[in-house]
Amino acid sequence: MTDPQSKLLDKIRQQFDSSPYPRIPLDKSPKDSPNELYIHNLVTSFYLRDQKVIDTKDKYILDAGCGSGYKSLILAEANPDAKIVGVDISAESIKLAEQRLKYHGFDNAEFHVLSIEDLAQLKYQFDYINCDEMLYLFPEPAEALRAMKTVLKPEGIIRSNLHSIEQRSSVYRAQKMFKMMGLMDENPEDLEIEVVVETMQALKDNVLLKFQTWNSNYTSKENKEDILMNHLFQGDKGYTVSDMFKFLELAGLEFISMVNWREWDFRDLFKESDNLPIFWSMSLPDISIEERLKIYELLNPVHRLLDFWCGHPQASSTFIPFSEYSDTDWQKVNVYLHPQLQTLKFKEDLLACVTECRSFNISQHLSINNQFISIDSAIAMCLLPLLDAPQNMISLIDFWMHLRPVNPATLKFTDLESSFQLIKKTLLFLEALDYLMLEI
């Protein structure tokens, strides 16, 4: 008798062999996608957890479930001189991943047709594991997390995600219906896709399933991937925030943060985030991270993915907020420009704005929350030394006092204390937006 789980795994493998995912052209580069590079840069997650800036050179990165290799390419671009190892159960996907990395000139990468359960066969220990758009396909996500944990270095980090059952409930209704129609008995191909297209086009526009799950662009042959990864997605399952924390506990892993953590603060859902109803404001100190995320999930289930970072349990460490640093602490601070801003375009735009005394739109180079962030040209000057190398607080103050020896408002000499306060305020503002990193 055939094991149902093995049969499902074969279906998933067949689906990705016949239609490797993602279907992104071989020559497409992520170099012009700073937000994607930001997420996949090891510096981002390690700084978030440890408030330390790491060097990506010689780090070992696993792309677990690498598919056609586009995320592997992003990992390679975002982490110079790191070793990239990709695994996937689809042989056709692995072929494309190998071609993609070679095409873009990365020779420090290798790929294997291998399941996540068999990762120990690689004989590697990894600093970072990227398991994107895969975990929700496993019958037991905790087992997959445990398998990754066995090849994760003690201070390593895993990035993974689950489909949200709250946000994706309408898609699961569509899958149930097309299963009833027999379209997912075997690997869905062009005939099954055409049946889905004909069905959805024939429905009235106000039918809830069509309204919630259908896009007119799906009718294009180039977009058949969208139907396969939604309406006809083999093995797809949805989970809650509570499920996510349960799987981490079962795997013996520690939650670090949501990958898009700034978009999970339920206080932002209120008209006045600093003036919540009394019951809410009184309850906040007693609410755990899990409870905060669950509240957001119930109030506003807009995130398709429960996208998180986790790792081995670490020795507890309490960071003093930068806003509470003493003057002595600030004198020890080293300042880093985020690696994703170390580009020629950023340097050219910054220099032009400073030279022409106009505001600098820094968010066009890295926009985490799709917010428009512009800084005054005088403040932007403080970033100039960081283009060459990290700087300590004292050197930035000294740089500022050379640039502005005289206060333009009072025509008095710029004093040390006012310069210190201005630089500190600037650093706190830019660090909170992830443009800078501070380290003692």
Stockholm file with secondary structure:
# STOCKHOLM 1.0

chainA/1-440         MTDPQSKLLDKIRQQFDSSPYPRIPLDKSPKDSPNELYIHNLVTSFYLRDQKVIDTKDKYILDAGCGSGYKSLILAEANPDAKIVGVDISAESIKLAEQRLKYHGFDNAEFHVLSIEDLAQLKYQFDYINCDEMLYLFPEPAEALRAMKTVLKPEGIIRSNLHSIEQRSSVYRAQKMFKMMGLMDENPEDLEIEVVVETMQALKDNVLLKFQTWNSNYTSKENKEDILMNHLFQGDKGYTVSDMFKFLELAGLEFISMVNWREWDFRDLFKESDNLPIFWSMSLPDISIEERLKIYELLNPVHRLLDFWCGHPQASSTFIPFSEYSDTDWQKVNVYLHPQLQTLKFKEDLLACVTECRSFNISQHLSINNQFISIDSAIAMCLLPLLDAPQNMISLIDFWMHLRPVNPATLKFTDLESSFQLIKKTLLFLEALDYLMLEI
#=GR chainA/1-440 SS CCCHHHHHHHHHHHHHHHSCSSCCCTTCCGGGCHHHHHHHCHHHHHHHHHSCCCCCTTCEEEEETCTTSHHHHHHHHHSTTCEEEEEESCHHHHHHHHHHHHHTTCCSEEEEECCGGGGGGGCCCEEEEEECSCGGGSSSHHHHHHHHHTTEEEEEEEEEEEEETTTTHHHHHHHHHHHHTTTTSSCCCHHHHHHHHHHHHHSCTTSHHHHHHCCGGGGSGGGHHHHHTTTTCTTCCEECHHHHHHHHHHHTCEEEEETTGGGCCGGGGSSCTTSCCHHHHHHGGGCCHHHHHHHHHHHCCCCSEEEEEEESCCCCCCCCCGGGCCHHHHTTCEEEECGGGCSHHHHHHHHHHHHTTCCEEGGGTCCTTSCCCEECHHHHGGGGGGGTSCEEHHHHHHHHHHHCSBCTTTCSBCCHHHHHHHHHHHHHHHHHTTSEEEEC
#=GC SS_cons         CCCHHHHHHHHHHHHHHHSCSSCCCTTCCGGGCHHHHHHHCHHHHHHHHHSCCCCCTTCEEEEETCTTSHHHHHHHHHSTTCEEEEEESCHHHHHHHHHHHHHTTCCSEEEEECCGGGGGGGCCCEEEEEECSCGGGSSSHHHHHHHHHTTEEEEEEEEEEEEETTTTHHHHHHHHHHHHTTTTSSCCCHHHHHHHHHHHHHSCTTSHHHHHHCCGGGGSGGGHHHHHTTTTCTTCCEECHHHHHHHHHHHTCEEEEETTGGGCCGGGGSSCTTSCCHHHHHHGGGCCHHHHHHHHHHHCCCCSEEEEEEESCCCCCCCCCGGGCCHHHHTTCEEEECGGGCSHHHHHHHHHHHHTTCCEEGGGTCCTTSCCCEECHHHHGGGGGGGTSCEEHHHHHHHHHHHCSBCTTTCSBCCHHHHHHHHHHHHHHHHHTTSEEEEC
//
